[in-house]
Amino acid sequence: MPDDWSIELPFDSTSPIGIGGGALRGGMGWYTKEFTLPVTDNDKEIAIYFEGIYCRSTVWLNGHLPGYRPNGYISFSYNLTPYLNYGAKNMLVVKVNNNEQPNSRWYSGSGIYRKVWLQKTGKMSVADWGTYITTTTLSESFAAIKIKTTIKEVAN
């Protein structure tokens, strides 16, 4: 479930972000999620897709570091496949650091503020943001489109 811990804090006119940032402090937050994947998923590519975290997020899976994202306001994903335990427990840890204030021209919030998805694909799949459709010709009675798709293939 999306979370914004800043909005739960008391309004504070002395917060470093000031009134323009909502007079709410940032801070640091930790999220953990334990999950198990079936052994039958060991032939799939598994990624985690974050729709939005604000900001400076660090992600660990089973003690490994899939990635760090310094920015907020953008979606991103990490390949978890090399770090997974199939048929056993996995521990995902996300640290969100919004301590450096001010860092936005408006209220930014803090935390995992959008949905998070676990993506399971085959070794060959359409890349994230890999389909583009453009209209090349358009009239009242006719339209022609061009479709471009990027396929990603993971080598074994």
Residue frames as a rotation matrix with the C-alpha (Angstrom) as fourth column:
MET 1
0.585 0.811 0.000 0.00
0.811 -0.585 0.000 0.00
0.000 0.000 -1.000 0.00
PRO 2
0.002 -0.597 0.802 1.40
0.458 -0.713 -0.531 3.42
0.889 0.369 0.272 -0.87
ASP 3
0.435 -0.009 -0.900 2.74
0.894 -0.110 0.434 5.39
-0.103 -0.994 -0.040 2.05
ASP 4
0.026 -0.474 0.880 3.67
0.218 -0.857 -0.467 9.00
0.976 0.204 0.081 2.78
TRP 5
0.020 -0.038 -0.999 4.95
0.973 0.231 0.010 9.40
0.230 -0.972 0.042 6.31
SER 6
-0.900 -0.419 0.118 5.51
0.387 -0.894 -0.225 13.19
0.200 -0.157 0.967 6.07
ILE 7
-0.377 0.834 0.404 1.80
-0.232 -0.507 0.830 13.90
0.897 0.219 0.385 5.82
GLU 8
0.444 0.525 -0.726 1.31
0.516 0.512 0.687 12.12
0.732 -0.680 -0.044 9.16
LEU 9
-0.483 -0.711 -0.511 3.77
0.853 -0.249 -0.459 14.46
0.199 -0.657 0.727 10.93
PRO 10
0.379 0.605 -0.700 2.68
0.723 -0.666 -0.184 17.65
-0.577 -0.436 -0.690 12.68
PHE 11
0.638 -0.132 0.759 2.88
0.511 -0.664 -0.545 20.86
0.576 0.736 -0.356 10.67
ASP 12
0.359 -0.658 -0.662 6.02
0.763 -0.201 0.614 22.76
-0.537 -0.726 0.430 11.68
SER 13
0.995 0.078 0.061 6.71
0.099 -0.831 -0.548 26.30
0.008 0.551 -0.834 10.52
THR 14
0.432 -0.902 -0.016 10.40
-0.737 -0.364 0.569 25.82
-0.519 -0.234 -0.822 11.44
SER 15
0.557 -0.245 0.793 10.88
0.394 0.919 0.007 22.76
-0.731 0.308 0.609 9.18
PRO 16
-0.423 -0.871 -0.248 13.73
0.155 -0.340 0.928 23.27
-0.893 0.354 0.279 6.69
ILE 17
-0.580 0.231 0.781 11.42
0.814 0.204 0.544 22.94
-0.034 0.951 -0.306 3.70
GLY 18
-0.958 0.181 -0.222 9.34
-0.140 -0.972 -0.186 25.89
-0.249 -0.148 0.957 4.85
ILE 19
-0.163 0.985 -0.058 5.74
-0.324 -0.109 -0.940 26.75
-0.932 -0.134 0.337 4.11
GLY 20
0.016 0.123 -0.992 6.22
-0.994 -0.108 -0.029 26.20
-0.110 0.986 0.121 0.35
GLY 21
-0.669 -0.321 -0.670 6.98
-0.429 0.903 -0.005 22.55
0.607 0.284 -0.742 1.03
GLY 22
0.203 0.886 -0.417 3.97
0.022 0.422 0.906 22.14
0.979 -0.193 0.066 3.26
ALA 23
0.018 -0.289 0.957 5.82
-0.894 -0.432 -0.114 22.85
0.447 -0.854 -0.266 6.54
LEU 24
0.934 0.252 0.253 6.33
-0.334 0.867 0.371 19.12
-0.126 -0.431 0.894 6.99
ARG 25
0.059 -0.982 0.180 9.61
-0.820 0.055 0.570 17.39
-0.569 -0.182 -0.802 7.70
GLY 26
0.192 -0.124 -0.974 11.20
-0.770 0.596 -0.228 14.62
0.608 0.793 0.019 5.65
GLY 27
0.310 -0.167 0.936 13.15
-0.803 0.481 0.351 11.98
-0.509 -0.861 0.015 7.50
MET 28
-0.644 -0.550 -0.532 14.19
-0.724 0.663 0.192 8.41
0.247 0.509 -0.825 6.88
GLY 29
0.369 0.821 0.436 12.02
-0.863 0.476 -0.167 5.33
-0.345 -0.315 0.884 6.53
TRP 30
-0.819 -0.573 0.016 12.58
-0.548 0.790 0.277 1.60
-0.171 0.218 -0.961 6.26
TYR 31
0.387 0.906 -0.173 10.29
-0.918 0.361 -0.168 -0.91
-0.090 0.223 0.971 4.59
THR 32
-0.774 -0.578 0.259 10.61
-0.540 0.816 0.207 -4.70
-0.331 0.020 -0.944 4.73
LYS 33
0.415 0.869 -0.268 8.73
-0.906 0.366 -0.214 -7.42
-0.088 0.332 0.939 2.91
GLU 34
-0.628 -0.519 0.580 9.21
-0.468 0.847 0.251 -11.15
-0.621 -0.113 -0.775 3.33
PHE 35
0.459 0.779 -0.428 7.97
-0.838 0.219 -0.499 -13.34
-0.295 0.588 0.754 0.50
THR 36
-0.320 -0.470 0.823 8.39
-0.106 0.881 0.462 -16.82
-0.941 0.060 -0.332 -0.98
LEU 37
0.057 0.283 -0.957 8.43
-0.991 -0.103 -0.090 -17.70
-0.124 0.954 0.274 -4.68
PRO 38
0.811 0.270 0.519 7.66
-0.254 0.962 -0.103 -21.23
-0.527 -0.049 0.849 -5.85
VAL 39
-0.165 -0.906 0.390 10.52
0.029 0.391 0.920 -23.35
-0.986 0.163 -0.039 -7.18
THR 40
0.171 0.324 0.931 8.68
0.883 0.368 -0.290 -23.44
-0.437 0.872 -0.223 -10.52
ASP 41
0.971 0.169 -0.171 9.52
0.098 -0.928 -0.361 -19.73
-0.219 0.333 -0.917 -11.00
ASN 42
0.265 -0.960 -0.089 13.25
0.089 -0.068 0.994 -20.45
-0.960 -0.272 0.067 -11.27
ASP 43
-0.327 -0.353 0.877 13.02
0.887 0.206 0.413 -20.31
-0.326 0.913 0.245 -15.09
LYS 44
0.633 0.631 0.448 11.55
0.728 -0.683 -0.066 -16.79
0.264 0.368 -0.892 -15.05
GLU 45
-0.619 -0.672 0.406 13.02
0.465 -0.730 -0.500 -13.32
0.633 -0.121 0.765 -14.83
ILE 46
0.377 0.710 -0.594 11.77
0.911 -0.168 0.378 -11.59
0.168 -0.684 -0.710 -11.69
ALA 47
-0.643 -0.523 0.560 11.92
0.420 -0.852 -0.313 -7.83
0.640 0.034 0.767 -11.29
ILE 48
-0.081 0.607 -0.791 10.52
0.893 -0.308 -0.327 -5.36
-0.442 -0.733 -0.517 -8.80
TYR 49
-0.422 0.076 0.903 8.87
0.620 -0.703 0.349 -2.28
0.661 0.707 0.250 -10.27
PHE 50
-0.394 0.240 -0.887 8.36
0.733 -0.501 -0.461 0.82
-0.555 -0.832 0.022 -8.13
GLU 51
0.329 0.582 0.744 5.88
0.882 -0.471 -0.022 3.37
0.337 0.663 -0.668 -9.45
GLY 52
0.298 -0.269 0.916 7.35
-0.060 -0.963 -0.263 6.04
0.953 0.023 -0.303 -7.17
ILE 53
0.395 -0.275 -0.876 9.57
0.915 0.199 0.351 6.57
0.077 -0.941 0.331 -4.12
TYR 54
0.490 -0.300 0.819 10.55
-0.040 -0.946 -0.323 9.93
0.871 0.125 -0.475 -2.67
CYS 55
0.802 -0.460 -0.381 13.56
-0.487 -0.135 -0.863 9.99
0.346 0.878 -0.332 -2.44
ARG 56
-0.173 -0.985 0.022 17.11
-0.907 0.150 -0.393 8.52
0.384 -0.088 -0.919 -2.33
SER 57
0.745 0.543 0.387 15.98
-0.644 0.738 0.203 4.91
-0.175 -0.400 0.900 -2.14
THR 58
-0.510 -0.841 -0.182 18.27
-0.848 0.527 -0.054 1.94
0.141 0.127 -0.982 -1.58
VAL 59
0.644 0.761 -0.081 16.95
-0.756 0.649 0.089 -1.58
0.120 0.004 0.993 -2.20
TRP 60
-0.614 -0.766 0.188 18.39
-0.786 0.615 -0.063 -4.83
-0.067 -0.187 -0.980 -0.84
LEU 61
0.626 0.720 -0.301 17.23
-0.704 0.687 0.179 -8.38
0.336 0.100 0.937 -1.47
ASN 62
0.947 -0.216 -0.238 18.63
0.291 0.891 0.347 -11.12
0.137 -0.398 0.907 0.77
GLY 63
0.496 -0.773 -0.396 21.58
0.337 -0.249 0.908 -8.89
-0.800 -0.584 0.136 1.67
HIS 64
-0.407 -0.601 0.688 22.41
0.878 -0.050 0.476 -8.02
-0.252 0.798 0.548 -1.97
LEU 65
-0.239 0.232 -0.943 22.09
0.032 -0.969 -0.247 -4.52
-0.971 -0.089 0.224 -3.45
PRO 66
0.082 0.320 0.944 20.06
0.942 0.286 -0.178 -4.49
-0.327 0.903 -0.278 -6.68
GLY 67
-0.189 -0.192 0.963 20.16
0.735 -0.678 0.009 -0.69
0.652 0.709 0.269 -6.77
TYR 68
-0.373 0.029 -0.927 20.08
0.658 -0.696 -0.286 2.86
-0.654 -0.717 0.241 -5.49
ARG 69
0.017 0.443 0.896 17.89
0.868 -0.452 0.207 5.63
0.497 0.774 -0.392 -6.94
PRO 70
-0.804 -0.431 -0.410 18.78
0.587 -0.686 -0.430 9.21
-0.096 -0.586 0.804 -5.93
ASN 71
-0.890 0.439 0.124 15.68
-0.343 -0.823 0.453 10.81
0.302 0.361 0.883 -7.43
GLY 72
-0.474 0.860 0.190 12.00
0.210 0.320 -0.924 10.84
-0.855 -0.398 -0.332 -6.71
TYR 73
0.165 0.702 -0.693 9.12
-0.536 -0.526 -0.660 11.49
-0.828 0.481 0.289 -9.14
ILE 74
-0.110 -0.204 -0.973 10.04
-0.963 0.265 0.053 8.61
0.247 0.942 -0.225 -11.46
SER 75
0.853 0.378 0.361 9.23
-0.445 0.887 0.124 4.93
-0.273 -0.266 0.924 -11.78
PHE 76
-0.101 -0.923 -0.371 12.02
-0.954 0.196 -0.225 2.35
0.281 0.331 -0.901 -11.96
SER 77
0.926 0.377 -0.015 12.71
-0.361 0.898 0.253 -1.36
0.109 -0.229 0.967 -11.67
TYR 78
-0.155 -0.961 0.228 15.47
-0.972 0.189 0.140 -3.74
-0.178 -0.200 -0.964 -10.58
ASN 79
0.254 0.110 -0.961 16.16
-0.448 0.894 -0.015 -7.28
0.857 0.434 0.276 -11.72
LEU 80
0.321 -0.060 0.945 15.93
-0.935 0.136 0.326 -9.51
-0.148 -0.989 -0.013 -8.63
THR 81
0.839 0.183 -0.513 16.61
-0.361 0.892 -0.272 -12.83
0.407 0.413 0.814 -10.38
PRO 82
0.013 -0.917 -0.400 20.27
-0.114 0.396 -0.911 -13.29
0.993 0.058 -0.099 -9.33
TYR 83
-0.732 -0.369 0.572 19.45
-0.514 -0.252 -0.820 -12.77
0.447 -0.894 -0.005 -5.64
LEU 84
0.188 0.960 0.207 16.29
-0.918 0.097 0.383 -14.86
0.348 -0.262 0.900 -5.18
ASN 85
-0.889 -0.234 0.393 15.79
-0.378 0.859 -0.344 -17.99
-0.257 -0.455 -0.853 -3.09
TYR 86
-0.267 0.821 -0.505 13.15
-0.720 0.179 0.671 -20.14
0.641 0.543 0.543 -4.80
GLY 87
0.270 0.495 -0.826 10.96
0.183 0.816 0.549 -22.22
0.945 -0.299 0.129 -2.53
ALA 88
-0.202 -0.386 -0.900 12.38
0.972 0.035 -0.233 -20.39
0.122 -0.922 0.368 0.51
LYS 89
0.665 0.476 -0.576 11.96
0.614 -0.787 0.057 -17.02
-0.426 -0.391 -0.816 2.22
ASN 90
-0.220 -0.645 0.732 13.27
0.810 -0.539 -0.231 -13.84
0.543 0.542 0.641 0.61
MET 91
0.253 0.252 -0.934 13.72
0.790 -0.612 0.049 -10.56
-0.559 -0.750 -0.354 2.48
LEU 92
0.014 -0.141 0.990 13.31
0.749 -0.655 -0.104 -7.27
0.663 0.743 0.097 0.59
VAL 93
0.112 -0.057 -0.992 14.47
0.814 -0.567 0.125 -4.13
-0.569 -0.822 -0.017 2.42
VAL 94
0.146 -0.023 0.989 13.98
0.729 -0.673 -0.123 -0.58
0.668 0.739 -0.081 1.13
LYS 95
-0.209 -0.257 -0.944 15.54
0.808 -0.589 -0.019 2.48
-0.551 -0.766 0.331 2.77
VAL 96
0.349 0.356 0.867 14.11
0.748 -0.663 -0.029 5.87
0.565 0.658 -0.498 1.84
ASN 97
-0.284 -0.578 -0.765 16.14
0.887 -0.461 0.019 8.93
-0.364 -0.673 0.643 2.84
ASN 98
0.276 0.416 0.867 14.39
0.644 -0.749 0.154 12.29
0.713 0.516 -0.474 2.63
ASN 99
0.339 -0.238 -0.910 16.55
0.882 -0.257 0.396 13.96
-0.328 -0.937 0.122 5.28
GLU 100
-0.717 -0.696 -0.036 18.23
0.629 -0.669 0.396 16.57
-0.300 0.262 0.917 3.08
GLN 101
0.382 0.913 0.145 15.79
0.923 -0.368 -0.116 19.48
-0.052 0.178 -0.983 3.15
PRO 102
0.365 0.914 -0.175 14.81
-0.447 0.007 -0.895 21.52
-0.817 0.405 0.411 1.27
ASN 103
-0.704 -0.607 0.369 14.94
0.015 0.506 0.862 19.43
-0.710 0.612 -0.347 -1.91
SER 104
-0.404 0.643 0.650 11.78
0.913 0.236 0.334 20.36
0.061 0.728 -0.682 -3.77
ARG 105
-0.929 0.101 0.356 9.86
-0.038 -0.983 0.180 23.48
0.368 0.154 0.917 -4.76
TRP 106
-0.002 0.979 0.202 6.62
-0.779 -0.128 0.614 22.06
0.627 -0.156 0.763 -3.37
TYR 107
0.219 0.145 0.965 5.38
-0.838 0.535 0.109 19.39
-0.500 -0.832 0.239 -1.00
SER 108
-0.349 -0.472 -0.809 7.15
-0.842 0.537 0.050 16.19
0.411 0.699 -0.585 -2.00
GLY 109
0.835 0.540 0.107 6.01
-0.522 0.715 0.465 13.70
0.174 -0.444 0.879 0.59
SER 110
-0.310 -0.926 0.216 8.28
-0.951 0.304 -0.062 10.92
-0.008 -0.224 -0.974 1.84
GLY 111
-0.229 0.126 0.965 8.27
-0.406 0.889 -0.213 7.19
-0.885 -0.441 -0.152 1.24
ILE 112
-0.938 0.068 0.340 6.95
0.312 0.592 0.743 4.65
-0.151 0.803 -0.577 -1.22
TYR 113
-0.560 0.712 -0.423 4.09
-0.336 -0.662 -0.670 6.81
-0.757 -0.233 0.610 -2.46
ARG 114
0.066 0.587 -0.807 2.91
-0.993 0.117 0.004 4.66
0.096 0.801 0.591 -5.40
LYS 115
0.883 0.380 0.276 2.27
-0.408 0.911 0.050 0.96
-0.232 -0.157 0.960 -6.00
VAL 116
-0.307 -0.949 0.063 4.99
-0.866 0.307 0.396 -1.69
-0.395 0.067 -0.916 -6.12
TRP 117
0.766 0.574 -0.288 4.80
-0.641 0.648 -0.412 -4.65
-0.050 0.500 0.865 -8.51
LEU 118
-0.210 -0.752 0.625 6.63
-0.330 0.657 0.678 -7.96
-0.920 -0.064 -0.386 -8.71
GLN 119
0.442 0.317 -0.839 7.04
-0.877 -0.044 -0.479 -8.70
-0.189 0.947 0.258 -12.43
LYS 120
-0.091 -0.413 0.906 7.50
-0.065 0.910 0.409 -12.26
-0.994 -0.022 -0.110 -13.68
THR 121
0.546 0.207 -0.812 8.45
-0.798 -0.168 -0.579 -12.73
-0.256 0.964 0.073 -17.32
GLY 122
0.903 -0.313 0.295 10.03
0.386 0.892 -0.235 -15.36
-0.189 0.326 0.926 -19.51
LYS 123
-0.032 -0.994 -0.104 13.64
0.648 -0.100 0.755 -15.13
-0.761 -0.043 0.648 -20.64
MET 124
-0.860 -0.116 0.497 12.29
0.472 -0.549 0.689 -13.19
0.193 0.828 0.527 -23.64
SER 125
0.074 0.904 -0.422 9.81
0.909 -0.234 -0.343 -10.37
-0.409 -0.358 -0.839 -23.09
VAL 126
0.442 0.131 0.887 8.82
0.539 -0.829 -0.146 -6.88
0.717 0.543 -0.437 -24.16
ALA 127
-0.619 -0.762 -0.188 11.17
0.650 -0.364 -0.668 -4.41
0.441 -0.535 0.720 -22.49
ASP 128
0.006 0.559 -0.829 9.78
0.802 -0.498 -0.330 -1.95
-0.597 -0.663 -0.451 -19.95
TRP 129
0.310 0.241 -0.920 8.49
-0.216 -0.924 -0.315 1.05
-0.926 0.297 -0.234 -21.91
GLY 130
-0.628 -0.726 0.281 9.35
0.003 0.359 0.933 -1.00
-0.778 0.587 -0.223 -25.01
THR 131
-0.245 0.594 0.766 6.27
0.951 0.302 0.069 -0.41
-0.190 0.745 -0.639 -27.18
TYR 132
-0.602 0.021 -0.798 5.76
-0.039 -0.999 0.002 2.79
-0.798 0.032 0.602 -29.14
ILE 133
-0.067 0.654 0.754 2.82
0.958 0.255 -0.135 3.53
-0.280 0.713 -0.643 -31.41
THR 134
-0.598 -0.136 -0.790 2.85
-0.007 -0.985 0.175 6.58
-0.802 0.110 0.588 -33.67
THR 135
0.553 0.784 0.281 0.41
0.434 0.016 -0.901 7.82
-0.711 0.620 -0.331 -36.26
THR 136
-0.543 -0.831 0.121 2.22
0.495 -0.200 0.846 8.35
-0.678 0.520 0.520 -39.57
THR 137
-0.906 0.357 0.227 -0.77
0.038 -0.466 0.884 9.36
0.421 0.810 0.409 -41.70
LEU 138
-0.571 0.758 -0.317 -4.11
0.582 0.101 -0.807 10.72
-0.579 -0.645 -0.498 -40.60
SER 139
-0.896 0.433 0.100 -7.15
-0.228 -0.641 0.732 11.89
0.381 0.633 0.673 -42.52
GLU 140
-0.263 0.879 0.397 -10.91
-0.951 -0.166 -0.261 11.82
-0.164 -0.447 0.880 -42.00
SER 141
0.724 0.637 -0.265 -11.16
-0.685 0.711 -0.161 8.37
0.086 0.298 0.951 -43.62
PHE 142
0.665 -0.562 -0.492 -7.73
0.252 0.789 -0.560 6.79
0.703 0.249 0.667 -43.06
ALA 143
0.658 -0.578 0.483 -5.07
-0.744 -0.400 0.534 6.37
-0.116 -0.711 -0.694 -40.42
ALA 144
0.547 -0.591 -0.593 -1.74
0.108 0.752 -0.650 4.58
0.830 0.292 0.475 -40.68
ILE 145
0.837 -0.285 0.468 0.23
-0.534 -0.236 0.812 3.69
-0.121 -0.929 -0.350 -37.60
LYS 146
0.106 -0.874 -0.475 3.74
-0.335 0.418 -0.844 2.50
0.936 0.248 -0.249 -36.94
ILE 147
0.950 0.164 0.264 4.40
-0.306 0.332 0.892 0.11
0.059 -0.929 0.366 -34.05
LYS 148
0.029 -0.981 -0.194 7.91
-0.429 0.163 -0.888 -0.33
0.903 0.109 -0.416 -32.68
THR 149
0.941 0.274 0.197 8.54
-0.304 0.434 0.848 -2.96
0.146 -0.858 0.492 -29.99
THR 150
-0.098 -0.994 0.039 11.80
-0.827 0.060 -0.559 -3.66
0.553 -0.087 -0.828 -28.19
ILE 151
0.861 0.306 -0.405 12.27
-0.105 0.888 0.448 -7.24
0.497 -0.344 0.797 -27.10
LYS 152
0.060 -0.856 0.513 14.71
-0.992 -0.107 -0.062 -8.10
0.108 -0.506 -0.856 -24.32
GLU 153
0.760 0.075 -0.645 16.25
-0.120 0.992 -0.026 -11.52
0.639 0.097 0.763 -24.15
VAL 154
0.512 -0.564 0.647 18.18
-0.822 -0.104 0.560 -12.73
-0.248 -0.819 -0.518 -21.16
ALA 155
0.065 -0.591 -0.804 21.12
-0.595 0.624 -0.506 -14.99
0.801 0.511 -0.311 -21.92
ASN 156
0.951 0.274 -0.142 21.40
-0.081 0.668 0.740 -18.12
0.298 -0.692 0.657 -19.82
